[in-house]
Amino acid sequence: MKYLLSVFLGAVSYGILSTIVVTAYGKGYDLGEVVGSQLLTGFLLSWGLALWTKYRSRRLAKTNPAAAAKAASQEQKLTWKHRLILMAAGTPTAITGLVYYHSLRYIPASLAILLLFQFTWIGVLMQAISQRKRPNGIMLLTLAVLFGGTMLAAGLLEQGASNFNLLGVMFGLMAAVSYSLFILFSGKAVPAANPVYRSAWMLTGGLMLVFILFPPAFLFNGVILGDLLLIGFLLGLFGAFIPPLLFAVGVPHIGEGMSSILGASELPVAVALSSIVLHEHVSPLQWAGVALVLLGVALPELYKQRKQSGTGSVLSS
């Protein structure tokens, strides 16, 4: 249960971000300042937790050597090769933030989060290509449900496609691709290592990429001393610190399928906040589309569990 709750809370944290980013744009901050301050905050928080964890481990080794040895045996010691792998695995986090936040300049937050959620079928497509295996019937049904739900939730049937900015839609879909890679790497990049250190090194890789693309001038020109300090802290806390850490804890234990289902909790949170805080109009038909998207995300895992339950019943009989 703690691993399920971990991934759920991580996804809810992600749902808060779009509202904060739109607020930051309204105050005049640019993409590099927003993403850079977010990842810098996450970097500092993650390494602060890592140092505290290391201090606690050393203290435990002095007071209870047996317990410390047992804990150490359950964790994989990080070599520089592992650290580089984790840093590479952290780059999709930065890319997701860059393209997702950039899409918010062109399209409403409620539409941006729906486009981000296309990571579900994109992940299926990636898996099918890598394994050279055609999606089965339940996957095709899932894709149909997701497609229909997205059309409703985006307001496409009510407003028409001509009212949407094509560039914003493209950036939203790019965010979905990078987010699916993040989910994949969260479960497979050095899973036996301590989640605290895994998260810290992944954030290090993401921060380095952002600072290469957008040199952090805001640290030296005084901009950070304004509202960006609070905005960066909130984005870093809910976008760069809490979710990667909780995903690093939960995803290796519950699997990518269940993680995708729990990750869907991000969607209603983001849409609700965009409606309440940003005053974006969300019609009943769009909420019905949100419900369809959530159903589509859940279908594969529900089918899998039902199939396993049926197999278990046959075997027991």
Salt bridges, closest charged atoms under 4 A:
ASP227 OD2 - LYS27 NZ 3.51
